[in-house]
Amino acid sequence: IVDSILPADEALRRFREGRPATTALRNGAPSHAELVRRWVAALEKSDSSALLQLSIDRDEFAWIIYPLSPNAVPPFYSPPAFAWDLLQHPSRQGHRRTLDRLGGTPLGFVKFVCPGSVRKFKDLSVWQDCGIIRRLGSGDTITQTLFGPIVEYRGQFKFLTLSSDF
């Protein structure tokens, strides 16, 4: 028998099953600026592994991000596995496209910009619409969104996703 409608606590228990409890964002940066600096360095080296370490993983989502998010409670409730899948598709796609188009080349990084306001969910803060200003070979500058929202939990910053404008 397949039960497609589970109580929220059971859905979370099943999503966490076999995953180690996590109380901190691993490999996080101490600031937005440092996170973006690490991202730029990894992209310029075409270091896929380093880029992936800068975004939240399934354990961090299961134990930290999801329980503090609006998706964990009504009226916005979504089961954790569904919420995770919704994040992962654009993140994987953005990661690949950004690496394919910009990986291994100097970005001409000028600065990090984050004009959006912060949203707070208890100990979790989320910034959206952040990006970088790049200087092109022509000398012109361009502002691009090349990664998804940035999350901060207890002084550590990571990308919620690696989705991008590409």
Secondary structure, 3 states (H helix, E strand, C coil): CCCCCCCHHHHHHHHHCCCCCCCCCCCCECCHHHHHHHHHHHHHCCCHHHHHHCECCHHHHHHHHHHHCHHHCCCCCCCHHHHHHHHHHHHHHHHHHHHHHHCCCCCCEEEEECCCCEEEECCEEEECCCEEEEECCCCCEEEECCCCCEEEECCEEEECCCCCCC
